Amino acid sequence: MKVFRTISEMQSYSKSLHKDGKTIGFVPTMGYLHKGHLSLVKKAKEQTDAVVVSIFVNPTQFEPGSDLNRYPRDEKGDIDKLESNGVSAVFIPTVKEMYPEGYQTYVEVTELTKNLCGRFRPGHFKGVTTVVLKLFNIVQPDKAYFGKKDYQQFRVIERMCRDLNINVQIVPCPIVREKDGLAMSSRNIYLSKEERKDATIIHRAIEKGKKMILENERDAKKVIETMEKMIREKKTLKKIDYISIVDLHTLKDVSFIDSDVLIAVAAYFGSARLIDNAEVILNADYDA
Ligand code: PAF
């Protein structure tokens, strides 16, 4: 597996792959890789000739006072994992390489970023879209893989590609969970034993909300109230940013549920901000 740290090395490698008629599957990450990331790598390997992974803790997507400085890192462990999972190349640039002095260009998706995490993390998605577009220009992928745990991120990047005519196919991939239902995340490392146990309520509350909707509850407020009650019972809950039921495509709040929706939650257990969600497809067969 090749390890590139400069933009020019990465670009020439991608150019040579394309010249040989090979397709590139790209998995952008911030490192500290877990099974969720590796499931994206697996999908990329199934669908493309060469898989490129980037590891870059992108400072422009962390709002002031958030966890940029303590974000977990393990470059050596990540490289080992990627190597044993058949990745062709990993791109690990420095902050200076990505944002040299004088840097001043940003990309923003304006509407899809207004609700959910965008409401609580000002500037976050502007940082995400900017770095993802830069990475696309560097890696030149045919397809790029994003986990649906960051559902809003997936929709925002899909929109950016459509709006700016970026020729990269965005492939959304299912959320990967621990055995007890907690969605895998690099941030789970921040949880104490008790917080870790309490945090599993997020997935259970979402499943309860989904069941209510599939059993014909149409009032979003009632579903949200039931979920909120479940989550608030946990002692180590610090704060709920949102429990929302939104249109699957526009991500706008829905009050009467008569089309496919996303149930999404962001809550702090201890100092860890956790997010999770589920799509609810109304006309799908459902076994209660
Ligand atoms: O999902 C992430 O890990 C990041 O937001 C991404 C897409 C790698 C951009 O920094």
Boltz pocket constraint, residues with backbone or C-beta under 6 A from the ligand:
constraints:
  - pocket:
      binder: B
      contacts: [[A, 28], [A, 29], [A, 30], [A, 56], [A, 58], [A, 61], [A, 127], [A, 128], [A, 131], [A, 132], [A, 150], [A, 153]]
      max_distance: 6.0
